[in-house]
């Protein structure tokens, strides 16, 4: 090969390398607000507090409520709202009114005190077994004249815990309603064998003045999760769950017929699995919470008819141009040269939440710069069109922890703030 041919071949090779490198460069992911988020942004800039807020869109919430109601109508089961996933009095009251349910589920002693006060007619089932001392604290902190005991179903998982509850009931001269937690496949505790169930039912039967059997709770969220197919289809897993549940029911009917009666709370499901229970006839009620607001961890095939209704909004404090990493300084230009999605950077108010960026599309945190709960760096392409005071929108990954972090929840309809809902207080109310 002569020198000219060598040079020509080299040029072709270099061009191929450059072309290949260009194909590897990240595509522009930045897009401006959709009309929905544009309206929210305008309203929050006009009437919001200009700090991080948690908002619930009522039109979207209505859609999710209607999906749940339609499923319950098909199944003929009652709805029990999970308070920890909807931890604001106004939010719960809104869903209670729209669904007509009087059944709530509580998981946390301070929340239980508030729920018993805010919803004096509600039947409250505990979603996890509380330490006996927590029960004593609940009664010490109870607000109001009426004794709430008749409205509460205490969840029990072991004979030792039931014995402790019995002592409290005896000391109070009360009759505790006892719902028994079943291990139907989650393996997170609860009754897993008939010997344990026999001990619990026997203790209830021997102490009718202070203990009353009120039903079973069998939580089965894994049925609706995206598990490997080798573990079984959702329908197969549900069949196994309900077979186990039926075994506990049959044992109770056969060995303690005096305890069995109409109206027992045979609770099951959870947001990921509630739709699947339309096909079984054993349970009487289904627990639903997060499906109402749809955090990202609930983006599951079983909830495909639901839409996101809860968002975090945080204002942009600073617009800083192409990403600039500390200590690298000018050398940081390599990042924005290579990746168009690092050619615009913003510092927002707060950050580092259990949440995922959702609007404008194409926002991302920067692992080299690091996360911050004070002023988090967000990078994007110029295509997002953000300016100082515009809002960065995120979706919570879960509801119970994240919804408590922002003060009052903003209820919004048609892009306008229509209400402020104080969240539950997480500490003592004594």
C-alpha positions as a printed Julia matrix, in Angstrom:
430×3 Matrix{Float64}:
   0.0     0.0    0.0
   1.41    3.42  -0.94
   1.55    6.4    1.4
  -1.58    8.03  -0.08
  -3.55    4.81   0.31
  -2.32    4.41   3.86
  -3.43    7.93   4.74
  -6.8     7.43   3.09
  -7.36    4.19   4.99
  -6.36    5.9    8.21
  -8.8     8.73   7.57
 -11.59    6.24   6.93
 -10.71    4.4   10.14
 -10.67    7.62  12.13
 -14.01    8.67  10.66
 -15.47    5.3   11.59
 -14.2     5.67  15.14
 -15.67    9.16  15.42
 -18.97    7.98  13.95
 -19.08    5.06  16.36
 -18.27    7.32  19.29
 -21.02    9.73  18.26
 -23.5     6.86  18.23
 -22.51    6.02  21.81
 -23.12    9.52  23.11
 -26.29    9.82  25.24
 -29.35   11.03  23.39
 -31.08   14.25  24.38
 -33.71   13.26  26.98
 -34.86   16.75  27.85
 -38.41   17.84  27.16
 -40.42   20.77  28.54
 -43.39   20.39  30.9
 -46.49   18.66  29.66
 -49.68   20.7   29.97
 -50.5    18.99  33.29
 -47.22   19.94  34.93
 -47.17   23.37  33.28
 -50.44   24.16  35.06
 -49.11   22.88  38.39
 -45.93   24.9   37.96
 -47.86   28.1   37.26
 -50.13   27.61  40.28
 -47.28   26.82  42.66
 -45.35   29.87  41.48
 -48.48   31.98  41.99
 -49.86   30.6   45.26
 -47.51   27.95  46.59
 -45.12   28.33  49.52
 -42.03   28.15  47.27
 -40.48   25.34  49.26
 -40.67   21.58  48.75
 -44.28   20.41  48.96
 -46.21   17.19  48.53
 -49.3    17.58  46.39
 -52.16   15.25  45.53
 -54.07   15.79  42.31
 -57.74   15.15  43.11
 -58.78   14.35  39.55
 -56.18   11.59  39.4
 -57.06   10.46  42.92
 -60.72   10.22  41.88
 -59.73    7.99  38.99
 -57.86    5.6   41.28
 -60.69    5.55  43.81
 -63.15    4.66  41.05
 -60.91    1.81  39.86
 -60.82    0.39  43.39
 -64.58    0.79  43.84
 -65.3    -1.0   40.57
 -63.09   -3.91  41.58
 -64.76   -4.16  44.97
 -68.18   -4.17  43.35
 -67.1    -7.11  41.19
 -65.69   -9.01  44.17
 -68.42   -8.13  46.66
 -65.82   -7.34  49.32
 -65.44   -4.41  51.69
 -62.62   -1.86  51.53
 -60.27   -1.2   54.42
 -58.13    1.91  53.88
 -54.5     1.68  54.97
 -53.9     4.8   57.04
 -50.06    4.68  56.99
 -50.08    5.02  53.2
 -52.51    7.96  53.3
 -51.24    9.73  56.44
 -53.29   12.91  56.45
 -56.71   13.41  57.99
 -58.05   15.36  55.02
 -56.8    12.8   52.52
 -58.37    9.93  54.45
 -61.62   11.82  54.95
 -61.8    12.54  51.22
 -61.39    8.87  50.29
 -63.74    7.72  53.05
 -66.48   10.01  51.72
 -65.98    8.9   48.12
 -65.82    5.18  48.91
 -68.3     5.06  51.78
 -66.08    2.76  53.83
 -65.94    2.86  57.63
 -62.97    0.5   57.88
 -59.4     1.68  58.47
 -56.09   -0.07  59.12
 -53.47    1.44  61.45
 -49.84    0.47  61.97
 -48.35    2.98  64.4
 -49.44    3.87  67.94
 -49.32    7.68  67.54
 -51.29    7.34  64.28
 -53.78    5.04  66.0
 -54.47    7.72  68.6
 -55.15   10.27  65.89
 -57.29    7.91  63.8
 -59.38    6.92  66.81
 -59.98   10.63  67.51
 -60.55   11.79  63.91
 -62.79    8.88  62.89
 -64.96    8.12  65.94
 -67.27    5.77  63.98
 -64.56    3.78  62.18
 -63.69    0.15  62.73
 -59.88    0.09  63.08
 -57.82   -3.03  62.42
 -54.17   -2.99  63.44
 -51.92   -3.89  60.53
 -49.09   -5.19  62.68
 -48.85   -6.52  66.25
 -47.9    -3.7   68.61
 -45.88   -4.28  71.77
 -48.15   -4.52  74.8
 -46.62   -1.34  76.21
 -47.77    0.51  73.07
 -51.33   -0.53  73.86
 -50.99    0.95  77.34
 -49.59    4.18  75.87
 -52.46    4.31  73.39
 -55.0     4.35  76.2
 -52.99    6.89  78.2
 -52.96    9.26  75.22
 -56.49    8.66  73.96
 -58.39   11.9   73.34
 -62.15   11.99  73.82
 -64.82   10.76  76.17
 -65.84    7.51  74.47
 -63.84    4.34  75.08
 -62.53    3.25  71.64
 -62.02   -0.42  72.62
 -65.13   -1.71  70.86
 -63.96   -0.15  67.55
 -60.43   -1.6   67.55
 -59.23   -5.01  66.41
 -55.82   -5.72  67.94
 -53.61   -7.87  65.7
 -51.98  -10.83  67.45
 -49.28  -13.13  66.1
 -48.25  -15.32  69.05
 -49.66  -16.74  72.31
 -47.11  -14.82  74.38
 -48.31  -11.48  72.99
 -51.95  -12.44  73.48
 -51.24  -13.27  77.12
 -49.8    -9.77  77.58
 -52.85   -8.2   75.93
 -55.12  -10.29  78.16
 -53.44   -8.86  81.24
 -54.06   -5.31  79.96
 -57.7    -6.11  79.19
 -58.16   -7.59  82.67
 -56.56   -4.58  84.32
 -58.84   -2.27  82.34
 -61.88   -4.51  82.79
 -62.18   -4.39  78.98
 -62.98   -6.87  76.25
 -60.38   -6.73  73.49
 -61.28   -7.73  69.95
 -58.53  -10.01  68.67
 -57.69  -10.45  64.99
 -55.09  -13.14  64.29
 -52.26  -12.52  61.85
 -51.74  -15.41  59.42
 -48.61  -16.28  57.49
 -50.15  -17.0   54.07
 -46.8   -17.0   52.29
 -45.06  -13.69  53.02
 -43.1   -15.27  55.91
 -42.89  -12.06  57.9
 -44.35  -13.54  61.03
 -47.87  -14.46  61.95
 -49.41  -17.85  62.63
 -47.89  -20.52  60.41
 -49.18  -23.75  61.97
 -52.28  -25.16  63.62
 -50.63  -25.68  67.0
 -50.05  -21.94  67.36
 -53.54  -21.18  66.12
 -54.97  -23.68  68.59
 -53.12  -22.0   71.47
 -54.44  -18.57  70.46
 -58.03  -19.68  69.95
 -57.94  -21.65  73.18
 -56.82  -18.6   75.13
 -59.62  -16.53  73.57
 -62.2   -19.22  74.28
 -61.09  -19.52  77.91
 -61.38  -15.76  78.54
 -64.67  -14.63  76.96
 -65.04  -11.71  79.39
 -61.84  -10.09  78.17
 -61.1   -11.48  74.68
 -63.24  -11.75  71.56
 -62.2   -13.39  68.27
 -62.79  -10.87  65.46
 -61.18  -12.54  62.44
 -57.98  -13.12  60.48
 -55.53  -10.96  58.56
 -53.43  -12.56  55.79
 -51.25  -10.07  53.91
 -50.16  -11.22  50.43
 -48.52   -8.36  48.46
 -46.08  -10.74  46.75
 -48.98  -12.17  44.73
 -49.14   -8.93  42.73
 -45.39   -8.29  42.48
 -43.31   -8.88  39.35
 -41.74  -12.16  40.47
 -39.81  -14.54  38.18
 -42.24  -16.73  36.28
 -40.54  -19.85  37.6
 -42.06  -19.02  41.01
 -45.56  -19.21  39.57
 -48.11  -16.93  37.97
 -50.03  -14.46  40.13
 -53.06  -16.72  39.83
 -51.06  -19.75  41.0
 -49.6   -17.81  43.94
 -53.04  -16.52  44.89
 -54.36  -20.08  44.86
 -51.64  -21.15  47.3
 -52.37  -18.16  49.55
 -56.07  -18.85  49.72
 -55.51  -22.58  50.3
 -53.45  -21.72  53.37
 -56.04  -19.16  54.49
 -58.85  -21.69  54.04
 -56.97  -24.21  56.19
 -56.89  -21.8   59.13
 -60.57  -21.0   58.65
 -61.52  -24.68  58.53
 -59.53  -25.43  61.68
 -61.32  -22.66  63.54
 -64.77  -23.74  62.38
 -64.1   -27.39  63.27
 -62.37  -26.94  66.63
 -63.86  -23.68  67.92
 -67.32  -23.43  66.36
 -68.52  -21.19  69.2
 -66.0   -18.54  68.13
 -67.11  -18.54  64.49
 -69.89  -16.16  63.49
 -71.09  -13.98  60.66
 -69.4   -10.62  60.36
 -65.84  -11.7   61.13
 -63.17   -9.59  59.43
 -61.4   -11.93  57.03
 -58.87   -9.44  55.76
 -56.32   -9.96  53.01
 -54.57   -8.38  50.03
 -52.73   -5.08  49.84
 -52.39   -2.59  47.02
 -50.29   -4.84  44.73
 -52.69   -7.79  44.99
 -56.19   -6.46  45.68
 -57.38   -6.8   42.05
 -56.53  -10.5   41.99
 -58.93  -11.18  44.84
 -61.92  -10.63  42.59
 -61.75  -14.37  41.85
 -61.87  -15.77  45.42
 -64.84  -15.88  47.76
 -63.25  -16.57  51.15
 -62.08  -13.14  52.29
 -64.57  -10.46  53.28
 -62.43   -7.33  52.98
 -59.36   -6.03  51.16
 -56.73   -3.58  52.4
 -55.74   -0.82  49.96
 -53.62    2.27  50.53
 -50.76    3.19  48.21
 -52.74    2.28  45.08
 -54.78    5.42  45.71
 -51.78    7.72  45.14
 -49.43    5.4   43.21
 -45.8     5.9   44.28
 -43.29    4.49  41.79
 -42.72    1.19  43.64
 -46.33    0.36  42.78
 -45.88    0.63  39.01
 -46.93   -3.0   38.61
 -48.95   -4.9   35.99
 -51.57   -5.58  38.66
 -52.08   -1.8   39.03
 -51.9    -0.85  35.36
 -55.29    0.9   35.52
 -54.06    3.27  38.25
 -52.3     6.57  37.56
 -49.87    8.66  39.64
 -51.69   11.1   41.9
 -49.03   12.25  44.39
 -46.02   14.41  43.5
 -43.23   16.3   45.2
 -42.64   19.82  43.85
 -39.46   21.73  44.65
 -38.5    25.16  43.27
 -35.29   25.76  41.35
 -33.07   28.08  43.41
 -30.16   28.46  40.99
 -29.46   27.86  37.31
 -25.79   27.07  36.87
 -25.14   26.29  33.2
 -23.15   23.2   32.17
 -22.28   20.82  34.98
 -19.19   21.89  36.94
 -17.73   19.33  39.34
 -15.76   20.64  42.36
 -11.97   20.3   42.01
 -12.29   19.39  38.32
 -13.36   22.95  37.47
 -12.66   23.58  33.77
 -12.04   19.9   33.12
 -15.74   19.36  33.83
 -16.42   20.54  30.27
 -15.77   17.01  29.08
 -19.03   15.87  30.68
 -21.23   18.46  28.99
 -19.36   17.97  25.69
 -20.04   14.25  25.76
 -23.55   14.31  27.25
 -26.09   16.9   26.19
 -28.05   16.01  29.34
 -25.36   17.71  31.42
 -25.39   21.02  29.58
 -27.86   22.56  32.0
 -27.63   22.23  35.76
 -29.91   23.46  38.52
 -29.86   23.53  42.3
 -33.28   22.88  43.78
 -34.67   23.56  47.25
 -33.96   20.37  49.26
 -33.54   16.97  47.69
 -32.32   13.41  48.22
 -35.83   12.11  48.84
 -37.07    8.59  48.18
 -38.43    9.82  44.88
 -37.85    9.8   41.12
 -37.72   12.81  38.79
 -40.77   13.04  36.58
 -41.06   16.56  35.13
 -39.73   18.19  33.14
 -38.67   14.97  31.45
 -34.95   14.25  31.39
 -33.87   15.49  34.84
 -31.27   13.46  36.7
 -29.11   13.67  39.81
 -25.32   13.66  39.43
 -23.41   10.84  41.13
 -20.05   12.63  40.85
 -21.33   15.78  42.51
 -23.26   13.79  45.11
 -26.71   13.95  46.66
 -27.87   16.73  48.98
 -30.87   17.2   51.25
 -30.24   20.94  51.24
 -29.64   21.99  47.61
 -29.51   19.03  45.27
 -27.82   19.35  41.89
 -30.05   18.33  38.99
 -28.69   18.12  35.46
 -30.52   18.05  32.15
 -30.33   19.19  28.57
 -31.35   22.77  27.76
 -34.49   21.24  26.26
 -36.18   21.08  29.67
 -36.51   24.87  29.61
 -36.3    25.34  33.38
 -35.74   28.75  34.95
 -35.21   29.9   38.52
 -38.44   29.52  40.55
 -39.81   26.85  38.22
 -40.72   23.61  39.95
 -38.93   20.27  39.73
 -41.52   17.49  40.03
 -40.82   14.04  41.45
 -42.88   10.96  42.24
 -42.44    9.39  45.69
 -41.12    5.84  45.61
 -43.36    4.94  48.55
 -46.1     6.78  50.34
 -46.01    6.18  54.1
 -42.53    7.63  54.74
 -42.37   10.29  52.05
 -45.8    11.87  52.45
 -44.94   12.89  56.01
 -41.86   14.95  55.11
 -43.33   18.15  53.66
 -45.87   19.52  56.11
 -49.39   20.09  54.83
 -50.3    18.16  51.69
 -51.63   20.43  48.94
 -54.86   19.14  47.42
 -55.11   20.33  43.8
 -57.84   20.14  41.18
 -57.65   21.38  37.6
 -54.2    22.75  38.36
 -55.36   24.87  41.32
 -54.73   24.55  45.05
 -58.09   23.83  46.69
 -57.13   22.64  50.18
 -54.32   22.08  52.67
 -54.25   18.76  54.55
 -52.09   18.56  57.7
 -50.26   15.24  57.9
 -50.33   12.91  60.86
 -47.97   13.7   63.74
 -45.41   10.95  64.16
 -44.57   11.47  67.84
 -46.35   11.59  71.16
 -49.53   13.61  71.51
 -49.62   13.35  75.31
